C-alpha cells in the first residue's frame, strides 16, 4: 500500500502535536515541583495531593479536541430513567424514618464567596431571612430533623481555601446544637497563563498578587477531596450509606423523606447509586445543564460542552425541557468504588478569566453532576420547582425575604395565599446589585403575593408597606430618581420619570 503526500503530512502533524503536548505537560510538571519546593510539612502534603488531581485534569485538557459530545449521538432519555416526583411520593414514607435518616449525610457545597452581591467572605454567611444566614437555615433544618425523629444526621461542609477560615470561626456558635458538623476542603489548583499554558503563581502563598494565582476547581472536585480528607471512609465506618448534596445557596434543597424512601426501600443490590433532581426549565434557566442519553448512559450535558452551532437548540425549552438543580443523592460506597477505580470521568469545563492588569488565564473545572455516567442504577427525578430556590443575586433575595414565603424550622414554604405555584420574575438594576445598596433602597420588602413580573432600573427607592401586583416596571432615567411612597399599591403599572418624596 502506498502513502500519499497528504497521509505523510497528516502523520507529521499528529507527531508534532504529540511532541508539543508532551513538552507542555513536562513544563507544567516542572513548574509544579518548583511551587511545591516553596513549602514543607503538612502544607506540602496537601498541595501534592491537590497537584496530583490537577495533573490528571491538565493531561486530559491537552488531549481534548473540540466539543466533548457528538451532537448527532444525543438521544432522549428513556421514560423510566427520569421519573416524576409524584410517582416517587406515591410510594410513601420510609417504614422506619429514623433508621433511614441515620443512613444519611447532608453535604453542602460551601466554597463560594459573596462577591457577586458585593459581600466579603463566604456567601453562606449572608443574612437572607430574619437575620438568618444560609448556614443558619441549613443547621436549623437538620436540627429539626434530628429532634423530630431522634436521629443523628450530620452536616458536612465542603469549603474552599476562600471560605474555610471564616466558616470554621462561625461554626463555634453551633456547638450546642443537635447537629454534628464536619468540614473538608476542596482542592487548590493553579490558574494557567492562556498563552504559555504554565502556572502564574510564584509560590504557594495566598497574599498579595500571588493570591490571584489559585482557584477552587468547581464542585466536581467533591469526590476526590471527600476521599482524600478521610471523611468518606469515616462516615462509611459509622454506617452511613448516602449523601444528599446541594448548593448551600439553594434554599429549596431540604432533605426529602419520599426520595430517601425510594433509595432505602429497594433491595441492596438494586438500589440507585446516583439520583439527580431535575425540574422543568423556564426561559430563566436556559443555560442550565440537562440530562441526555449518550452511549447507553444517562449523562449530564452542560452548555460548555455544546458545539457553538447547537447552543440555541440547547437553550430551547421545547427540546430540552428539564435542567439539573444540583440536588444529588449518591451512594457513599459507590463513590469510594468509582474513585478507587479511577473511573470518575468528568468533562472538563474551561473557564477563561481576565485578571487585574489584563492577564488572560484559564481555569480547568468540573461539575459534580457530570459523574452520573460513572455510576450504576442512576435516576433522574423531576421535582417541583420549590426544591430549586437559589439565591444568586439581590433579585433572588427579594423573593426569599418577602411575604411570598414563610419560615419554619429553617425551611421556606410558599404562602398559601399565593394563587400561582410559580415565583414572580424579578429583575433589579445595577443600583441594587450590592446587598448593602439593596437594603438601603427598601424601607421594607414589598408585598409581592400577587406579583407576576417586576423590573426596576435606575435610582429607585421603596417606602414601607408597598404592594406590587401583576406586571410592574419602574424606570428612573439617568439623573432622575423615583421614590415609591409608603403604602403605595402598584398594579400593572409602568412608572418612569422623576418622583421625589421629600421629608417635611
SEPA-658947 format. One record per residue (C-alpha): x, y, z; residue number from 0; chain. Coordinates in steps of 0.05 Angstrom, whole numbers, plus 5000, padded with zeros to 4 digits. Example, Ala and Ser with C-alpha at 12.3 -4.5 7.8 and 13.67 -1.06 7.14 Angstrom:
<pabas>
((5246, 4910, 5156), 0, A)
((5273, 4979, 5143), 1, A)
</pabas>
This chain:
<pabas>
((5000, 5000, 5000), 0, A)
((5029, 5068, 4980), 1, A)
((5023, 5130, 5023), 2, A)
((5002, 5196, 4993), 3, A)
((5034, 5263, 5008), 4, A)
((4971, 5282, 5048), 5, A)
((4978, 5220, 5091), 6, A)
((5050, 5238, 5108), 7, A)
((5034, 5310, 5124), 8, A)
((4977, 5289, 5170), 9, A)
((5023, 5239, 5204), 10, A)
((5077, 5290, 5215), 11, A)
((5025, 5340, 5241), 12, A)
((4999, 5289, 5291), 13, A)
((5070, 5272, 5312), 14, A)
((5086, 5346, 5321), 15, A)
((5023, 5357, 5362), 16, A)
((5040, 5299, 5407), 17, A)
((5111, 5326, 5418), 18, A)
((5082, 5394, 5434), 19, A)
((5033, 5364, 5483), 20, A)
((5088, 5325, 5518), 21, A)
((5130, 5389, 5523), 22, A)
((5072, 5427, 5555), 23, A)
((5060, 5371, 5604), 24, A)
((5133, 5365, 5623), 25, A)
((5139, 5440, 5633), 26, A)
((5077, 5441, 5676), 27, A)
((5104, 5384, 5720), 28, A)
((5170, 5422, 5730), 29, A)
((5133, 5485, 5750), 30, A)
((5090, 5447, 5800), 31, A)
((5152, 5416, 5832), 32, A)
((5183, 5486, 5838), 33, A)
((5119, 5511, 5872), 34, A)
((5120, 5451, 5920), 35, A)
((5192, 5466, 5939), 36, A)
((5169, 5533, 5969), 37, A)
((5134, 5498, 6028), 38, A)
((5145, 5439, 6075), 39, A)
((5107, 5394, 6122), 40, A)
((5031, 5387, 6122), 41, A)
((5022, 5444, 6072), 42, A)
((5067, 5409, 6022), 43, A)
((5030, 5342, 6032), 44, A)
((4962, 5375, 6019), 45, A)
((4989, 5413, 5958), 46, A)
((5020, 5350, 5929), 47, A)
((4952, 5314, 5934), 48, A)
((4919, 5373, 5900), 49, A)
((4971, 5375, 5845), 50, A)
((4962, 5301, 5830), 51, A)
((4889, 5315, 5814), 52, A)
((4908, 5377, 5774), 53, A)
((4959, 5338, 5733), 54, A)
((4906, 5288, 5711), 55, A)
((4859, 5344, 5692), 56, A)
((4913, 5381, 5654), 57, A)
((4933, 5318, 5617), 58, A)
((4861, 5307, 5594), 59, A)
((4856, 5381, 5576), 60, A)
((4916, 5375, 5529), 61, A)
((4886, 5314, 5496), 62, A)
((4818, 5346, 5485), 63, A)
((4798, 5361, 5414), 64, A)
((4735, 5401, 5401), 65, A)
((4668, 5392, 5437), 66, A)
((4663, 5332, 5483), 67, A)
((4597, 5308, 5452), 68, A)
((4577, 5287, 5383), 69, A)
((4511, 5323, 5374), 70, A)
((4483, 5271, 5327), 71, A)
((4491, 5217, 5381), 72, A)
((4448, 5253, 5433), 73, A)
((4384, 5215, 5448), 74, A)
((4323, 5230, 5491), 75, A)
((4330, 5193, 5557), 76, A)
((4285, 5131, 5565), 77, A)
((4220, 5147, 5601), 78, A)
((4234, 5106, 5663), 79, A)
((4303, 5139, 5672), 80, A)
((4271, 5205, 5693), 81, A)
((4211, 5195, 5739), 82, A)
((4160, 5247, 5762), 83, A)
((4165, 5266, 5835), 84, A)
((4091, 5249, 5845), 85, A)
((4106, 5176, 5828), 86, A)
((4162, 5175, 5879), 87, A)
((4118, 5209, 5931), 88, A)
((4062, 5158, 5919), 89, A)
((4106, 5104, 5947), 90, A)
((4101, 5137, 6015), 91, A)
((4148, 5150, 6073), 92, A)
((4200, 5101, 6099), 93, A)
((4172, 5047, 6146), 94, A)
((4225, 5068, 6196), 95, A)
((4241, 5141, 6184), 96, A)
((4293, 5145, 6238), 97, A)
((4331, 5084, 6212), 98, A)
((4332, 5112, 6141), 99, A)
((4354, 5182, 6165), 100, A)
((4410, 5151, 6205), 101, A)
((4439, 5125, 6140), 102, A)
((4441, 5195, 6110), 103, A)
((4493, 5251, 6109), 104, A)
((4476, 5322, 6086), 105, A)
((4532, 5355, 6045), 106, A)
((4531, 5428, 6027), 107, A)
((4577, 5460, 5976), 108, A)
((4605, 5519, 6014), 109, A)
((4663, 5542, 5971), 110, A)
((4634, 5606, 5942), 111, A)
((4644, 5679, 5962), 112, A)
((4590, 5733, 5964), 113, A)
((4628, 5778, 5916), 114, A)
((4573, 5777, 5863), 115, A)
((4529, 5812, 5913), 116, A)
((4583, 5859, 5938), 117, A)
((4598, 5820, 6002), 118, A)
((4664, 5797, 6031), 119, A)
((4674, 5727, 6058), 120, A)
((4634, 5663, 6049), 121, A)
((4568, 5671, 6014), 122, A)
((4537, 5623, 6065), 123, A)
((4545, 5678, 6118), 124, A)
((4500, 5729, 6083), 125, A)
((4434, 5742, 6120), 126, A)
((4376, 5721, 6077), 127, A)
((4316, 5716, 6123), 128, A)
((4301, 5746, 6192), 129, A)
((4377, 5756, 6204), 130, A)
((4388, 5682, 6189), 131, A)
((4445, 5664, 6142), 132, A)
((4445, 5607, 6092), 133, A)
((4486, 5568, 6142), 134, A)
((4438, 5584, 6200), 135, A)
((4379, 5558, 6159), 136, A)
((4416, 5495, 6140), 137, A)
((4434, 5479, 6212), 138, A)
((4362, 5493, 6234), 139, A)
((4334, 5446, 6182), 140, A)
((4378, 5387, 6203), 141, A)
((4370, 5402, 6277), 142, A)
((4294, 5399, 6267), 143, A)
((4300, 5331, 6233), 144, A)
((4344, 5304, 6288), 145, A)
((4298, 5328, 6343), 146, A)
((4234, 5304, 6309), 147, A)
((4259, 5234, 6294), 148, A)
((4313, 5226, 6347), 149, A)
((4366, 5216, 6294), 150, A)
((4439, 5237, 6283), 151, A)
((4441, 5264, 6212), 152, A)
((4508, 5300, 6206), 153, A)
((4523, 5362, 6164), 154, A)
((4585, 5363, 6121), 155, A)
((4610, 5428, 6090), 156, A)
((4657, 5427, 6031), 157, A)
((4695, 5492, 6040), 158, A)
((4747, 5523, 5994), 159, A)
((4811, 5559, 6014), 160, A)
((4769, 5623, 6006), 161, A)
((4716, 5603, 6057), 162, A)
((4748, 5554, 6105), 163, A)
((4777, 5600, 6158), 164, A)
((4716, 5645, 6164), 165, A)
((4668, 5586, 6164), 166, A)
((4705, 5550, 6220), 167, A)
((4702, 5612, 6264), 168, A)
((4626, 5615, 6255), 169, A)
((4616, 5541, 6269), 170, A)
((4634, 5552, 6342), 171, A)
((4565, 5583, 6353), 172, A)
((4531, 5516, 6335), 173, A)
((4569, 5477, 6388), 174, A)
((4506, 5465, 6429), 175, A)
((4460, 5449, 6370), 176, A)
((4437, 5379, 6356), 177, A)
((4478, 5374, 6293), 178, A)
((4547, 5344, 6284), 179, A)
((4585, 5387, 6233), 180, A)
((4645, 5363, 6193), 181, A)
((4685, 5402, 6142), 182, A)
((4734, 5386, 6088), 183, A)
((4768, 5430, 6036), 184, A)
((4763, 5424, 5961), 185, A)
((4829, 5427, 5923), 186, A)
((4870, 5488, 5907), 187, A)
((4891, 5489, 5834), 188, A)
((4938, 5537, 5797), 189, A)
((4909, 5585, 5746), 190, A)
((4942, 5576, 5678), 191, A)
((4970, 5630, 5633), 192, A)
((4929, 5625, 5570), 193, A)
((4989, 5636, 5524), 194, A)
((5044, 5596, 5558), 195, A)
((4999, 5543, 5590), 196, A)
((5041, 5549, 5654), 197, A)
((5020, 5568, 5725), 198, A)
((5022, 5642, 5740), 199, A)
((5039, 5632, 5814), 200, A)
((5109, 5644, 5842), 201, A)
((5098, 5604, 5906), 202, A)
((5042, 5572, 5947), 203, A)
((5029, 5636, 5986), 204, A)
((4960, 5668, 5987), 205, A)
((4979, 5741, 5997), 206, A)
((4988, 5799, 5950), 207, A)
((4988, 5787, 5876), 208, A)
((5000, 5713, 5887), 209, A)
((4930, 5705, 5916), 210, A)
((4902, 5710, 5845), 211, A)
((4944, 5651, 5823), 212, A)
((4898, 5599, 5854), 213, A)
((4826, 5577, 5848), 214, A)
((4779, 5522, 5874), 215, A)
((4766, 5476, 5814), 216, A)
((4690, 5471, 5814), 217, A)
((4645, 5424, 5853), 218, A)
((4664, 5364, 5811), 219, A)
((4725, 5362, 5857), 220, A)
((4678, 5339, 5913), 221, A)
((4692, 5265, 5903), 222, A)
((4769, 5268, 5904), 223, A)
((4772, 5318, 5962), 224, A)
((4720, 5280, 6002), 225, A)
((4760, 5216, 5993), 226, A)
((4828, 5248, 6006), 227, A)
((4803, 5281, 6070), 228, A)
((4790, 5213, 6101), 229, A)
((4719, 5234, 6118), 230, A)
((4688, 5188, 6066), 231, A)
((4717, 5126, 6099), 232, A)
((4700, 5153, 6168), 233, A)
((4626, 5161, 6151), 234, A)
((4622, 5093, 6117), 235, A)
((4652, 5062, 6180), 236, A)
((4597, 5097, 6220), 237, A)
((4544, 5061, 6178), 238, A)
((4525, 5119, 6133), 239, A)
((4503, 5098, 6063), 240, A)
((4481, 5160, 6024), 241, A)
((4497, 5234, 6018), 242, A)
((4447, 5287, 5998), 243, A)
((4489, 5341, 5966), 244, A)
((4467, 5410, 5944), 245, A)
((4490, 5483, 5938), 246, A)
((4485, 5519, 6004), 247, A)
((4451, 5579, 5970), 248, A)
((4394, 5535, 5945), 249, A)
((4342, 5546, 6000), 250, A)
((4295, 5495, 5969), 251, A)
((4345, 5437, 5977), 252, A)
((4319, 5405, 6041), 253, A)
((4321, 5331, 6059), 254, A)
((4262, 5297, 6024), 255, A)
((4236, 5236, 6060), 256, A)
((4200, 5209, 5998), 257, A)
((4264, 5208, 5957), 258, A)
((4301, 5178, 6016), 259, A)
((4248, 5123, 6020), 260, A)
((4257, 5108, 5946), 261, A)
((4331, 5097, 5958), 262, A)
((4325, 5056, 6021), 263, A)
((4264, 5013, 6004), 264, A)
((4298, 4978, 5946), 265, A)
((4337, 4913, 5956), 266, A)
((4410, 4929, 5969), 267, A)
((4433, 4902, 5901), 268, A)
((4381, 4943, 5863), 269, A)
((4388, 5010, 5899), 270, A)
((4402, 5072, 5860), 271, A)
((4474, 5095, 5866), 272, A)
((4461, 5165, 5840), 273, A)
((4397, 5206, 5836), 274, A)
((4395, 5275, 5804), 275, A)
((4337, 5321, 5819), 276, A)
((4316, 5359, 5756), 277, A)
((4259, 5408, 5747), 278, A)
((4221, 5438, 5689), 279, A)
((4261, 5490, 5650), 280, A)
((4235, 5562, 5643), 281, A)
((4265, 5617, 5600), 282, A)
((4305, 5638, 5661), 283, A)
((4341, 5570, 5662), 284, A)
((4362, 5562, 5590), 285, A)
((4436, 5555, 5608), 286, A)
((4425, 5500, 5660), 287, A)
((4453, 5431, 5647), 288, A)
((4404, 5377, 5624), 289, A)
((4401, 5301, 5623), 290, A)
((4411, 5263, 5558), 291, A)
((4420, 5191, 5536), 292, A)
((4490, 5183, 5506), 293, A)
((4530, 5120, 5491), 294, A)
((4478, 5079, 5531), 295, A)
((4488, 5122, 5593), 296, A)
((4447, 5176, 5626), 297, A)
((4492, 5237, 5622), 298, A)
((4493, 5310, 5643), 299, A)
((4501, 5358, 5585), 300, A)
((4527, 5427, 5604), 301, A)
((4525, 5487, 5558), 302, A)
((4602, 5489, 5558), 303, A)
((4602, 5422, 5523), 304, A)
((4554, 5442, 5468), 305, A)
((4582, 5457, 5398), 306, A)
((4571, 5530, 5381), 307, A)
((4525, 5514, 5323), 308, A)
((4476, 5480, 5371), 309, A)
((4476, 5528, 5431), 310, A)
((4408, 5558, 5412), 311, A)
((4380, 5488, 5405), 312, A)
((4407, 5470, 5474), 313, A)
((4373, 5532, 5504), 314, A)
((4306, 5512, 5474), 315, A)
((4253, 5499, 5527), 316, A)
((4215, 5453, 5479), 317, A)
((4271, 5405, 5461), 318, A)
((4307, 5404, 5529), 319, A)
((4252, 5411, 5579), 320, A)
((4288, 5398, 5645), 321, A)
((4351, 5422, 5679), 322, A)
((4396, 5399, 5736), 323, A)
((4381, 5430, 5804), 324, A)
((4448, 5404, 5831), 325, A)
((4409, 5367, 5886), 326, A)
((4442, 5298, 5885), 327, A)
((4433, 5234, 5925), 328, A)
((4495, 5189, 5919), 329, A)
((4516, 5123, 5950), 330, A)
((4578, 5131, 5994), 331, A)
((4606, 5061, 5980), 332, A)
((4596, 5074, 5905), 333, A)
((4636, 5139, 5910), 334, A)
((4692, 5100, 5942), 335, A)
((4690, 5046, 5889), 336, A)
((4688, 5093, 5829), 337, A)
((4743, 5137, 5857), 338, A)
((4789, 5079, 5873), 339, A)
((4779, 5050, 5804), 340, A)
((4797, 5119, 5775), 341, A)
((4732, 5116, 5736), 342, A)
((4706, 5185, 5753), 343, A)
((4707, 5212, 5681), 344, A)
((4683, 5285, 5689), 345, A)
((4680, 5331, 5629), 346, A)
((4728, 5389, 5633), 347, A)
((4699, 5459, 5636), 348, A)
((4749, 5511, 5611), 349, A)
((4734, 5576, 5647), 350, A)
((4771, 5636, 5618), 351, A)
((4786, 5696, 5664), 352, A)
((4819, 5763, 5656), 353, A)
((4856, 5784, 5719), 354, A)
((4871, 5855, 5742), 355, A)
((4926, 5881, 5697), 356, A)
((4896, 5847, 5636), 357, A)
((4928, 5778, 5643), 358, A)
((4887, 5724, 5608), 359, A)
((4884, 5658, 5646), 360, A)
((4843, 5594, 5644), 361, A)
((4815, 5552, 5700), 362, A)
((4802, 5478, 5690), 363, A)
((4738, 5458, 5726), 364, A)
((4689, 5400, 5732), 365, A)
((4616, 5393, 5754), 366, A)
((4593, 5345, 5809), 367, A)
((4532, 5323, 5769), 368, A)
((4574, 5301, 5710), 369, A)
((4593, 5238, 5749), 370, A)
((4524, 5208, 5738), 371, A)
((4550, 5169, 5678), 372, A)
((4603, 5135, 5722), 373, A)
((4553, 5102, 5769), 374, A)
((4505, 5043, 5764), 375, A)
((4429, 5046, 5773), 376, A)
((4423, 5121, 5763), 377, A)
((4358, 5160, 5761), 378, A)
((4332, 5230, 5748), 379, A)
((4272, 5254, 5789), 380, A)
((4231, 5312, 5762), 381, A)
((4218, 5351, 5826), 382, A)
((4173, 5412, 5839), 383, A)
((4204, 5480, 5827), 384, A)
((4200, 5492, 5902), 385, A)
((4262, 5448, 5910), 386, A)
((4302, 5497, 5869), 387, A)
((4305, 5564, 5904), 388, A)
((4376, 5591, 5893), 389, A)
((4398, 5660, 5915), 390, A)
((4449, 5684, 5865), 391, A)
((4431, 5758, 5862), 392, A)
((4393, 5811, 5901), 393, A)
((4335, 5799, 5854), 394, A)
((4330, 5729, 5884), 395, A)
((4339, 5759, 5953), 396, A)
((4275, 5799, 5945), 397, A)
((4235, 5735, 5936), 398, A)
((4262, 5698, 5997), 399, A)
((4257, 5759, 6043), 400, A)
((4186, 5775, 6022), 401, A)
((4117, 5752, 6046), 402, A)
((4118, 5702, 5988), 403, A)
((4149, 5653, 6036), 404, A)
((4141, 5634, 6109), 405, A)
((4198, 5607, 6150), 406, A)
((4191, 5544, 6193), 407, A)
((4248, 5506, 6224), 408, A)
((4297, 5534, 6173), 409, A)
((4254, 5516, 6113), 410, A)
((4219, 5565, 6067), 411, A)
((4149, 5548, 6045), 412, A)
((4110, 5588, 5994), 413, A)
((4050, 5624, 6023), 414, A)
((3982, 5590, 6013), 415, A)
((3956, 5659, 5995), 416, A)
((3996, 5658, 5930), 417, A)
((3949, 5636, 5874), 418, A)
((4005, 5610, 5829), 419, A)
((4059, 5559, 5847), 420, A)
((4109, 5596, 5803), 421, A)
((4151, 5652, 5833), 422, A)
((4149, 5723, 5803), 423, A)
((4203, 5744, 5755), 424, A)
((4243, 5799, 5789), 425, A)
((4298, 5839, 5754), 426, A)
((4332, 5893, 5794), 427, A)
((4380, 5942, 5761), 428, A)
((4453, 5958, 5777), 429, A)
((4435, 6005, 5834), 430, A)
((4412, 5943, 5873), 431, A)
((4469, 5895, 5857), 432, A)
((4506, 5901, 5923), 433, A)
((4469, 5876, 5985), 434, A)
((4487, 5940, 6024), 435, A)
((4457, 5984, 5969), 436, A)
((4397, 5938, 5961), 437, A)
((4379, 5943, 6035), 438, A)
((4382, 6019, 6036), 439, A)
((4332, 6022, 5978), 440, A)
((4277, 5984, 6014), 441, A)
((4246, 6011, 6078), 442, A)
((4212, 5944, 6078), 443, A)
((4206, 5889, 6026), 444, A)
((4142, 5900, 5986), 445, A)
((4081, 5854, 5987), 446, A)
((4090, 5811, 5925), 447, A)
((4038, 5757, 5935), 448, A)
((4002, 5778, 5871), 449, A)
((4064, 5799, 5831), 450, A)
((4080, 5767, 5764), 451, A)
((4137, 5810, 5739), 452, A)
((4179, 5866, 5767), 453, A)
((4233, 5906, 5731), 454, A)
((4269, 5963, 5766), 455, A)
((4322, 6006, 5734), 456, A)
((4359, 6067, 5759), 457, A)
((4356, 6107, 5824), 458, A)
((4293, 6078, 5856), 459, A)
((4273, 6071, 5929), 460, A)
((4214, 6037, 5962), 461, A)
((4177, 6062, 6024), 462, A)
((4145, 6018, 6076), 463, A)
((4085, 5973, 6062), 464, A)
((4087, 5979, 5986), 465, A)
((4045, 5928, 5948), 466, A)
((4064, 5905, 5878), 467, A)
((4014, 5866, 5835), 468, A)
((4013, 5839, 5763), 469, A)
((4068, 5869, 5720), 470, A)
((4105, 5929, 5748), 471, A)
((4160, 5966, 5712), 472, A)
((4197, 6024, 5746), 473, A)
((4248, 6063, 5705), 474, A)
((4287, 6122, 5731), 475, A)
((4328, 6150, 5674), 476, A)
((4398, 6178, 5684), 477, A)
((4396, 6238, 5731), 478, A)
((4324, 6222, 5754), 479, A)
((4302, 6190, 5819), 480, A)
((4238, 6154, 5836), 481, A)
((4215, 6145, 5908), 482, A)
((4156, 6097, 5914), 483, A)
((4116, 6126, 5973), 484, A)
((4098, 6086, 6035), 485, A)
((4033, 6047, 6027), 486, A)
((4032, 6053, 5951), 487, A)
((3996, 5999, 5911), 488, A)
((4023, 5989, 5841), 489, A)
((3984, 5941, 5797), 490, A)
((4002, 5931, 5723), 491, A)
((4037, 5999, 5723), 492, A)
((4096, 6030, 5686), 493, A)
((4128, 6085, 5727), 494, A)
((4181, 6129, 5695), 495, A)
((4209, 6199, 5700), 496, A)
((4224, 6234, 5766), 497, A)
((4185, 6225, 5831), 498, A)
((4214, 6250, 5896), 499, A)
((4181, 6241, 5963), 500, A)
((4211, 6295, 6008), 501, A)
((4213, 6295, 6084), 502, A)
((4172, 6353, 6114), 503, A)
</pabas>
